[in-house]
Amino acid sequence: MSDDIHVLIIEDDFRIADINRQYVEKNEGFLVDKMVKTGEEALIYLKNCHTKPQLILLDIYIPDVKGMELLWQIRHHYHDVDIIPVTAANETNIINEALRGGVFDYIVKPVDADRFAKSLKRYKQHRRFFTAKDALEQHEIDSITGIHDPAHSSTTNASLPKGIDPITLNDITELLKSNKQQGITAVDLSKQIGTSRSTARRYLEYLVSQKVIHTRLKYGSVGRPEREYMHRETYEQN
């Protein structure tokens, strides 16, 4: 699909590379385009590939690369590519340098599958959040960077109920606001944001409790009626 997130895996151990590929492709919306074993192969691929990856999973310990050189080369030549090191390198100085290099996340081997999936989910939400916005308010920036202003308690982790992520919440709110249809069900929303139906319903019901969206029953030809949700502005127009 055109909106798939294209991934390049840089890993010299082919077994680990294949495990990482399986981890990635278990998550809807991600596509591994290539796995390479060396820094030279990675740079040749990036130079010649038709579709540049949006995300690189990078092992720091690559045989033909010294230290963090490959990360900085990628960062210098490919500004639009995001990087997540997936590596055994857990030295403080290396992690600190990677963070200065603007990595999106840092995953230490041996990789935990759930931790890996959470990172990819957060990355997808991050991309969707920035794609939907032309500009950000200060409290939205604070939410992304982890600095929370009590004056905007409705959008901070500290005040949100357990299981409600501020970026996902904002993403759903914007989606509903821009939805020109009559409304959306939890099932339809779960498909659009790539979560379970119960997770989608949890966010929707929270927004109902905050009076951001309204709900009504949608009657089909068979079966029980479904709850349909729409943003307050759309509801008031109808």
Beta strands, then each sheet from edge to edge (+ up, - down):
strand 1: 5-10
strand 2: 30-36
strand 3: 55-58
strand 4: 82-87
strand 5: 107-108
strand 6: 184-185
strand 7: 213-218
strand 8: 226-231
sheet 1: 2+ 1+ 3+ 4+ 5+
sheet 2: 6+ 8- 7+
end
